[in-house]
Amino acid sequence: MNTLNKNKFILGTVQFEQKYGITNFMKKLDKKKIFKILSFVWENNIRIFDTAPSYNTEELIGEYSRANGIQNKIKVITKIPEIKD
């Protein structure tokens, strides 16, 4: 039996707030739907979230994690703009 290591999965969050990708024809998701997705991935042991300031999803992830008391149990991978001298 092949077991899946769910700790290796990361949820990308760009599509929560932006039309991104060639097959994404939807508009931005509402907060209720985003929180439903975050609950689903949390229940399925996905604990790492990919974001960036340009995605506008960092606050949503923070709000969800605080509301559910999991802010110290998740990992957030974020990107920052280029730092100039």
Phi and psi restraints in degrees (range 20) as a CNS / XPLOR table:
assign (resid 1 and name C) (resid 2 and name N)
       (resid 2 and name CA) (resid 2 and name C) 1.0 -92.6 20.0 2
assign (resid 2 and name N) (resid 2 and name CA)
       (resid 2 and name C) (resid 3 and name N) 1.0 119.4 20.0 2
assign (resid 2 and name C) (resid 3 and name N)
       (resid 3 and name CA) (resid 3 and name C) 1.0 -98.0 20.0 2
assign (resid 3 and name N) (resid 3 and name CA)
       (resid 3 and name C) (resid 4 and name N) 1.0 146.4 20.0 2
assign (resid 3 and name C) (resid 4 and name N)
       (resid 4 and name CA) (resid 4 and name C) 1.0 -99.0 20.0 2
assign (resid 4 and name N) (resid 4 and name CA)
       (resid 4 and name C) (resid 5 and name N) 1.0 126.7 20.0 2
assign (resid 4 and name C) (resid 5 and name N)
       (resid 5 and name CA) (resid 5 and name C) 1.0 -86.1 20.0 2
assign (resid 5 and name N) (resid 5 and name CA)
       (resid 5 and name C) (resid 6 and name N) 1.0 97.5 20.0 2
assign (resid 5 and name C) (resid 6 and name N)
       (resid 6 and name CA) (resid 6 and name C) 1.0 -69.1 20.0 2
assign (resid 6 and name N) (resid 6 and name CA)
       (resid 6 and name C) (resid 7 and name N) 1.0 -16.7 20.0 2
assign (resid 6 and name C) (resid 7 and name N)
       (resid 7 and name CA) (resid 7 and name C) 1.0 -67.5 20.0 2
assign (resid 7 and name N) (resid 7 and name CA)
       (resid 7 and name C) (resid 8 and name N) 1.0 -11.9 20.0 2
assign (resid 7 and name C) (resid 8 and name N)
       (resid 8 and name CA) (resid 8 and name C) 1.0 -88.3 20.0 2
assign (resid 8 and name N) (resid 8 and name CA)
       (resid 8 and name C) (resid 9 and name N) 1.0 -6.1 20.0 2
assign (resid 8 and name C) (resid 9 and name N)
       (resid 9 and name CA) (resid 9 and name C) 1.0 -89.9 20.0 2
assign (resid 9 and name N) (resid 9 and name CA)
       (resid 9 and name C) (resid 10 and name N) 1.0 143.3 20.0 2
assign (resid 9 and name C) (resid 10 and name N)
       (resid 10 and name CA) (resid 10 and name C) 1.0 -129.2 20.0 2
assign (resid 10 and name N) (resid 10 and name CA)
       (resid 10 and name C) (resid 11 and name N) 1.0 134.3 20.0 2
assign (resid 10 and name C) (resid 11 and name N)
       (resid 11 and name CA) (resid 11 and name C) 1.0 -91.5 20.0 2
assign (resid 11 and name N) (resid 11 and name CA)
       (resid 11 and name C) (resid 12 and name N) 1.0 118.4 20.0 2
assign (resid 11 and name C) (resid 12 and name N)
       (resid 12 and name CA) (resid 12 and name C) 1.0 -80.7 20.0 2
assign (resid 12 and name N) (resid 12 and name CA)
       (resid 12 and name C) (resid 13 and name N) 1.0 136.8 20.0 2
assign (resid 12 and name C) (resid 13 and name N)
       (resid 13 and name CA) (resid 13 and name C) 1.0 -114.2 20.0 2
assign (resid 13 and name N) (resid 13 and name CA)
       (resid 13 and name C) (resid 14 and name N) 1.0 6.4 20.0 2
assign (resid 13 and name C) (resid 14 and name N)
       (resid 14 and name CA) (resid 14 and name C) 1.0 -59.5 20.0 2
assign (resid 14 and name N) (resid 14 and name CA)
       (resid 14 and name C) (resid 15 and name N) 1.0 -35.0 20.0 2
assign (resid 14 and name C) (resid 15 and name N)
       (resid 15 and name CA) (resid 15 and name C) 1.0 -76.0 20.0 2
assign (resid 15 and name N) (resid 15 and name CA)
       (resid 15 and name C) (resid 16 and name N) 1.0 -6.1 20.0 2
assign (resid 15 and name C) (resid 16 and name N)
       (resid 16 and name CA) (resid 16 and name C) 1.0 -65.2 20.0 2
assign (resid 16 and name N) (resid 16 and name CA)
       (resid 16 and name C) (resid 17 and name N) 1.0 -37.9 20.0 2
assign (resid 16 and name C) (resid 17 and name N)
       (resid 17 and name CA) (resid 17 and name C) 1.0 -119.0 20.0 2
assign (resid 17 and name N) (resid 17 and name CA)
       (resid 17 and name C) (resid 18 and name N) 1.0 -7.1 20.0 2
assign (resid 17 and name C) (resid 18 and name N)
       (resid 18 and name CA) (resid 18 and name C) 1.0 -137.7 20.0 2
assign (resid 18 and name N) (resid 18 and name CA)
       (resid 18 and name C) (resid 19 and name N) 1.0 152.5 20.0 2
assign (resid 18 and name C) (resid 19 and name N)
       (resid 19 and name CA) (resid 19 and name C) 1.0 -77.8 20.0 2
assign (resid 19 and name N) (resid 19 and name CA)
       (resid 19 and name C) (resid 20 and name N) 1.0 113.8 20.0 2
assign (resid 19 and name C) (resid 20 and name N)
       (resid 20 and name CA) (resid 20 and name C) 1.0 -139.3 20.0 2
assign (resid 20 and name N) (resid 20 and name CA)
       (resid 20 and name C) (resid 21 and name N) 1.0 135.4 20.0 2
assign (resid 20 and name C) (resid 21 and name N)
       (resid 21 and name CA) (resid 21 and name C) 1.0 96.5 20.0 2
assign (resid 21 and name N) (resid 21 and name CA)
       (resid 21 and name C) (resid 22 and name N) 1.0 157.0 20.0 2
assign (resid 21 and name C) (resid 22 and name N)
       (resid 22 and name CA) (resid 22 and name C) 1.0 -74.6 20.0 2
assign (resid 22 and name N) (resid 22 and name CA)
       (resid 22 and name C) (resid 23 and name N) 1.0 -17.4 20.0 2
assign (resid 22 and name C) (resid 23 and name N)
       (resid 23 and name CA) (resid 23 and name C) 1.0 -107.0 20.0 2
assign (resid 23 and name N) (resid 23 and name CA)
       (resid 23 and name C) (resid 24 and name N) 1.0 4.9 20.0 2
assign (resid 23 and name C) (resid 24 and name N)
       (resid 24 and name CA) (resid 24 and name C) 1.0 -93.2 20.0 2
assign (resid 24 and name N) (resid 24 and name CA)
       (resid 24 and name C) (resid 25 and name N) 1.0 101.5 20.0 2
assign (resid 24 and name C) (resid 25 and name N)
       (resid 25 and name CA) (resid 25 and name C) 1.0 -103.9 20.0 2
assign (resid 25 and name N) (resid 25 and name CA)
       (resid 25 and name C) (resid 26 and name N) 1.0 1.5 20.0 2
assign (resid 25 and name C) (resid 26 and name N)
       (resid 26 and name CA) (resid 26 and name C) 1.0 -81.0 20.0 2
assign (resid 26 and name N) (resid 26 and name CA)
       (resid 26 and name C) (resid 27 and name N) 1.0 157.3 20.0 2
assign (resid 26 and name C) (resid 27 and name N)
       (resid 27 and name CA) (resid 27 and name C) 1.0 -83.1 20.0 2
assign (resid 27 and name N) (resid 27 and name CA)
       (resid 27 and name C) (resid 28 and name N) 1.0 178.5 20.0 2
assign (resid 27 and name C) (resid 28 and name N)
       (resid 28 and name CA) (resid 28 and name C) 1.0 -55.1 20.0 2
assign (resid 28 and name N) (resid 28 and name CA)
       (resid 28 and name C) (resid 29 and name N) 1.0 142.4 20.0 2
assign (resid 28 and name C) (resid 29 and name N)
       (resid 29 and name CA) (resid 29 and name C) 1.0 -79.6 20.0 2
assign (resid 29 and name N) (resid 29 and name CA)
       (resid 29 and name C) (resid 30 and name N) 1.0 149.3 20.0 2
assign (resid 29 and name C) (resid 30 and name N)
       (resid 30 and name CA) (resid 30 and name C) 1.0 -81.0 20.0 2
assign (resid 30 and name N) (resid 30 and name CA)
       (resid 30 and name C) (resid 31 and name N) 1.0 160.9 20.0 2
assign (resid 30 and name C) (resid 31 and name N)
       (resid 31 and name CA) (resid 31 and name C) 1.0 -58.8 20.0 2
assign (resid 31 and name N) (resid 31 and name CA)
       (resid 31 and name C) (resid 32 and name N) 1.0 -38.3 20.0 2
assign (resid 31 and name C) (resid 32 and name N)
       (resid 32 and name CA) (resid 32 and name C) 1.0 -60.3 20.0 2
assign (resid 32 and name N) (resid 32 and name CA)
       (resid 32 and name C) (resid 33 and name N) 1.0 -43.5 20.0 2
assign (resid 32 and name C) (resid 33 and name N)
       (resid 33 and name CA) (resid 33 and name C) 1.0 -69.0 20.0 2
assign (resid 33 and name N) (resid 33 and name CA)
       (resid 33 and name C) (resid 34 and name N) 1.0 -40.0 20.0 2
assign (resid 33 and name C) (resid 34 and name N)
       (resid 34 and name CA) (resid 34 and name C) 1.0 -61.8 20.0 2
assign (resid 34 and name N) (resid 34 and name CA)
       (resid 34 and name C) (resid 35 and name N) 1.0 -45.0 20.0 2
assign (resid 34 and name C) (resid 35 and name N)
       (resid 35 and name CA) (resid 35 and name C) 1.0 -64.8 20.0 2
assign (resid 35 and name N) (resid 35 and name CA)
       (resid 35 and name C) (resid 36 and name N) 1.0 -33.1 20.0 2
assign (resid 35 and name C) (resid 36 and name N)
       (resid 36 and name CA) (resid 36 and name C) 1.0 -65.5 20.0 2
assign (resid 36 and name N) (resid 36 and name CA)
       (resid 36 and name C) (resid 37 and name N) 1.0 -42.0 20.0 2
assign (resid 36 and name C) (resid 37 and name N)
       (resid 37 and name CA) (resid 37 and name C) 1.0 -63.9 20.0 2
assign (resid 37 and name N) (resid 37 and name CA)
       (resid 37 and name C) (resid 38 and name N) 1.0 -46.1 20.0 2
assign (resid 37 and name C) (resid 38 and name N)
       (resid 38 and name CA) (resid 38 and name C) 1.0 -61.3 20.0 2
assign (resid 38 and name N) (resid 38 and name CA)
       (resid 38 and name C) (resid 39 and name N) 1.0 -38.3 20.0 2
assign (resid 38 and name C) (resid 39 and name N)
       (resid 39 and name CA) (resid 39 and name C) 1.0 -64.4 20.0 2
assign (resid 39 and name N) (resid 39 and name CA)
       (resid 39 and name C) (resid 40 and name N) 1.0 -42.4 20.0 2
assign (resid 39 and name C) (resid 40 and name N)
       (resid 40 and name CA) (resid 40 and name C) 1.0 -60.8 20.0 2
assign (resid 40 and name N) (resid 40 and name CA)
       (resid 40 and name C) (resid 41 and name N) 1.0 -48.3 20.0 2
assign (resid 40 and name C) (resid 41 and name N)
       (resid 41 and name CA) (resid 41 and name C) 1.0 -68.1 20.0 2
assign (resid 41 and name N) (resid 41 and name CA)
       (resid 41 and name C) (resid 42 and name N) 1.0 -34.8 20.0 2
assign (resid 41 and name C) (resid 42 and name N)
       (resid 42 and name CA) (resid 42 and name C) 1.0 -63.0 20.0 2
assign (resid 42 and name N) (resid 42 and name CA)
       (resid 42 and name C) (resid 43 and name N) 1.0 -45.0 20.0 2
assign (resid 42 and name C) (resid 43 and name N)
       (resid 43 and name CA) (resid 43 and name C) 1.0 -63.8 20.0 2
assign (resid 43 and name N) (resid 43 and name CA)
       (resid 43 and name C) (resid 44 and name N) 1.0 -21.8 20.0 2
assign (resid 43 and name C) (resid 44 and name N)
       (resid 44 and name CA) (resid 44 and name C) 1.0 -103.8 20.0 2
assign (resid 44 and name N) (resid 44 and name CA)
       (resid 44 and name C) (resid 45 and name N) 1.0 24.5 20.0 2
assign (resid 44 and name C) (resid 45 and name N)
       (resid 45 and name CA) (resid 45 and name C) 1.0 65.2 20.0 2
assign (resid 45 and name N) (resid 45 and name CA)
       (resid 45 and name C) (resid 46 and name N) 1.0 25.1 20.0 2
assign (resid 45 and name C) (resid 46 and name N)
       (resid 46 and name CA) (resid 46 and name C) 1.0 -92.4 20.0 2
assign (resid 46 and name N) (resid 46 and name CA)
       (resid 46 and name C) (resid 47 and name N) 1.0 121.8 20.0 2
assign (resid 46 and name C) (resid 47 and name N)
       (resid 47 and name CA) (resid 47 and name C) 1.0 -120.8 20.0 2
assign (resid 47 and name N) (resid 47 and name CA)
       (resid 47 and name C) (resid 48 and name N) 1.0 1.1 20.0 2
assign (resid 47 and name C) (resid 48 and name N)
       (resid 48 and name CA) (resid 48 and name C) 1.0 -117.8 20.0 2
assign (resid 48 and name N) (resid 48 and name CA)
       (resid 48 and name C) (resid 49 and name N) 1.0 132.3 20.0 2
assign (resid 48 and name C) (resid 49 and name N)
       (resid 49 and name CA) (resid 49 and name C) 1.0 -125.3 20.0 2
assign (resid 49 and name N) (resid 49 and name CA)
       (resid 49 and name C) (resid 50 and name N) 1.0 133.2 20.0 2
assign (resid 49 and name C) (resid 50 and name N)
       (resid 50 and name CA) (resid 50 and name C) 1.0 -101.1 20.0 2
assign (resid 50 and name N) (resid 50 and name CA)
       (resid 50 and name C) (resid 51 and name N) 1.0 129.6 20.0 2
assign (resid 50 and name C) (resid 51 and name N)
       (resid 51 and name CA) (resid 51 and name C) 1.0 -149.0 20.0 2
assign (resid 51 and name N) (resid 51 and name CA)
       (resid 51 and name C) (resid 52 and name N) 1.0 -178.0 20.0 2
assign (resid 51 and name C) (resid 52 and name N)
       (resid 52 and name CA) (resid 52 and name C) 1.0 -163.8 20.0 2
assign (resid 52 and name N) (resid 52 and name CA)
       (resid 52 and name C) (resid 53 and name N) 1.0 154.7 20.0 2
assign (resid 52 and name C) (resid 53 and name N)
       (resid 53 and name CA) (resid 53 and name C) 1.0 -54.3 20.0 2
assign (resid 53 and name N) (resid 53 and name CA)
       (resid 53 and name C) (resid 54 and name N) 1.0 -36.2 20.0 2
assign (resid 53 and name C) (resid 54 and name N)
       (resid 54 and name CA) (resid 54 and name C) 1.0 -71.0 20.0 2
assign (resid 54 and name N) (resid 54 and name CA)
       (resid 54 and name C) (resid 55 and name N) 1.0 -16.3 20.0 2
assign (resid 54 and name C) (resid 55 and name N)
       (resid 55 and name CA) (resid 55 and name C) 1.0 -76.7 20.0 2
assign (resid 55 and name N) (resid 55 and name CA)
       (resid 55 and name C) (resid 56 and name N) 1.0 -24.7 20.0 2
assign (resid 55 and name C) (resid 56 and name N)
       (resid 56 and name CA) (resid 56 and name C) 1.0 62.2 20.0 2
assign (resid 56 and name N) (resid 56 and name CA)
       (resid 56 and name C) (resid 57 and name N) 1.0 32.9 20.0 2
assign (resid 56 and name C) (resid 57 and name N)
       (resid 57 and name CA) (resid 57 and name C) 1.0 -113.7 20.0 2
assign (resid 57 and name N) (resid 57 and name CA)
       (resid 57 and name C) (resid 58 and name N) 1.0 -8.5 20.0 2
assign (resid 57 and name C) (resid 58 and name N)
       (resid 58 and name CA) (resid 58 and name C) 1.0 -60.5 20.0 2
assign (resid 58 and name N) (resid 58 and name CA)
       (resid 58 and name C) (resid 59 and name N) 1.0 -42.4 20.0 2
assign (resid 58 and name C) (resid 59 and name N)
       (resid 59 and name CA) (resid 59 and name C) 1.0 -65.5 20.0 2
assign (resid 59 and name N) (resid 59 and name CA)
       (resid 59 and name C) (resid 60 and name N) 1.0 -38.5 20.0 2
assign (resid 59 and name C) (resid 60 and name N)
       (resid 60 and name CA) (resid 60 and name C) 1.0 -63.2 20.0 2
assign (resid 60 and name N) (resid 60 and name CA)
       (resid 60 and name C) (resid 61 and name N) 1.0 -43.8 20.0 2
assign (resid 60 and name C) (resid 61 and name N)
       (resid 61 and name CA) (resid 61 and name C) 1.0 -63.2 20.0 2
assign (resid 61 and name N) (resid 61 and name CA)
       (resid 61 and name C) (resid 62 and name N) 1.0 -42.7 20.0 2
assign (resid 61 and name C) (resid 62 and name N)
       (resid 62 and name CA) (resid 62 and name C) 1.0 -63.2 20.0 2
assign (resid 62 and name N) (resid 62 and name CA)
       (resid 62 and name C) (resid 63 and name N) 1.0 -44.5 20.0 2
assign (resid 62 and name C) (resid 63 and name N)
       (resid 63 and name CA) (resid 63 and name C) 1.0 -62.8 20.0 2
assign (resid 63 and name N) (resid 63 and name CA)
       (resid 63 and name C) (resid 64 and name N) 1.0 -44.8 20.0 2
assign (resid 63 and name C) (resid 64 and name N)
       (resid 64 and name CA) (resid 64 and name C) 1.0 -62.1 20.0 2
assign (resid 64 and name N) (resid 64 and name CA)
       (resid 64 and name C) (resid 65 and name N) 1.0 -46.5 20.0 2
assign (resid 64 and name C) (resid 65 and name N)
       (resid 65 and name CA) (resid 65 and name C) 1.0 -66.2 20.0 2
assign (resid 65 and name N) (resid 65 and name CA)
       (resid 65 and name C) (resid 66 and name N) 1.0 -38.3 20.0 2
assign (resid 65 and name C) (resid 66 and name N)
       (resid 66 and name CA) (resid 66 and name C) 1.0 -67.2 20.0 2
assign (resid 66 and name N) (resid 66 and name CA)
       (resid 66 and name C) (resid 67 and name N) 1.0 -42.4 20.0 2
assign (resid 66 and name C) (resid 67 and name N)
       (resid 67 and name CA) (resid 67 and name C) 1.0 -63.0 20.0 2
assign (resid 67 and name N) (resid 67 and name CA)
       (resid 67 and name C) (resid 68 and name N) 1.0 -26.5 20.0 2
assign (resid 67 and name C) (resid 68 and name N)
       (resid 68 and name CA) (resid 68 and name C) 1.0 -108.4 20.0 2
assign (resid 68 and name N) (resid 68 and name CA)
       (resid 68 and name C) (resid 69 and name N) 1.0 6.6 20.0 2
assign (resid 68 and name C) (resid 69 and name N)
       (resid 69 and name CA) (resid 69 and name C) 1.0 64.2 20.0 2
assign (resid 69 and name N) (resid 69 and name CA)
       (resid 69 and name C) (resid 70 and name N) 1.0 31.3 20.0 2
assign (resid 69 and name C) (resid 70 and name N)
       (resid 70 and name CA) (resid 70 and name C) 1.0 -116.5 20.0 2
assign (resid 70 and name N) (resid 70 and name CA)
       (resid 70 and name C) (resid 71 and name N) 1.0 11.8 20.0 2
assign (resid 70 and name C) (resid 71 and name N)
       (resid 71 and name CA) (resid 71 and name C) 1.0 -59.5 20.0 2
assign (resid 71 and name N) (resid 71 and name CA)
       (resid 71 and name C) (resid 72 and name N) 1.0 -24.8 20.0 2
assign (resid 71 and name C) (resid 72 and name N)
       (resid 72 and name CA) (resid 72 and name C) 1.0 -96.2 20.0 2
assign (resid 72 and name N) (resid 72 and name CA)
       (resid 72 and name C) (resid 73 and name N) 1.0 5.7 20.0 2
assign (resid 72 and name C) (resid 73 and name N)
       (resid 73 and name CA) (resid 73 and name C) 1.0 -114.4 20.0 2
assign (resid 73 and name N) (resid 73 and name CA)
       (resid 73 and name C) (resid 74 and name N) 1.0 -3.0 20.0 2
assign (resid 73 and name C) (resid 74 and name N)
       (resid 74 and name CA) (resid 74 and name C) 1.0 -110.2 20.0 2
assign (resid 74 and name N) (resid 74 and name CA)
       (resid 74 and name C) (resid 75 and name N) 1.0 163.9 20.0 2
assign (resid 74 and name C) (resid 75 and name N)
       (resid 75 and name CA) (resid 75 and name C) 1.0 -121.2 20.0 2
assign (resid 75 and name N) (resid 75 and name CA)
       (resid 75 and name C) (resid 76 and name N) 1.0 137.8 20.0 2
assign (resid 75 and name C) (resid 76 and name N)
       (resid 76 and name CA) (resid 76 and name C) 1.0 -119.8 20.0 2
assign (resid 76 and name N) (resid 76 and name CA)
       (resid 76 and name C) (resid 77 and name N) 1.0 124.9 20.0 2
assign (resid 76 and name C) (resid 77 and name N)
       (resid 77 and name CA) (resid 77 and name C) 1.0 -100.7 20.0 2
assign (resid 77 and name N) (resid 77 and name CA)
       (resid 77 and name C) (resid 78 and name N) 1.0 123.6 20.0 2
assign (resid 77 and name C) (resid 78 and name N)
       (resid 78 and name CA) (resid 78 and name C) 1.0 -132.1 20.0 2
assign (resid 78 and name N) (resid 78 and name CA)
       (resid 78 and name C) (resid 79 and name N) 1.0 160.5 20.0 2
assign (resid 78 and name C) (resid 79 and name N)
       (resid 79 and name CA) (resid 79 and name C) 1.0 -117.6 20.0 2
assign (resid 79 and name N) (resid 79 and name CA)
       (resid 79 and name C) (resid 80 and name N) 1.0 147.5 20.0 2
assign (resid 79 and name C) (resid 80 and name N)
       (resid 80 and name CA) (resid 80 and name C) 1.0 -118.8 20.0 2
assign (resid 80 and name N) (resid 80 and name CA)
       (resid 80 and name C) (resid 81 and name N) 1.0 156.7 20.0 2
assign (resid 80 and name C) (resid 81 and name N)
       (resid 81 and name CA) (resid 81 and name C) 1.0 -63.2 20.0 2
assign (resid 81 and name N) (resid 81 and name CA)
       (resid 81 and name C) (resid 82 and name N) 1.0 165.1 20.0 2
assign (resid 81 and name C) (resid 82 and name N)
       (resid 82 and name CA) (resid 82 and name C) 1.0 -57.2 20.0 2
assign (resid 82 and name N) (resid 82 and name CA)
       (resid 82 and name C) (resid 83 and name N) 1.0 135.1 20.0 2
assign (resid 82 and name C) (resid 83 and name N)
       (resid 83 and name CA) (resid 83 and name C) 1.0 -94.7 20.0 2
assign (resid 83 and name N) (resid 83 and name CA)
       (resid 83 and name C) (resid 84 and name N) 1.0 120.6 20.0 2
assign (resid 83 and name C) (resid 84 and name N)
       (resid 84 and name CA) (resid 84 and name C) 1.0 -93.5 20.0 2
assign (resid 84 and name N) (resid 84 and name CA)
       (resid 84 and name C) (resid 85 and name N) 1.0 156.0 20.0 2
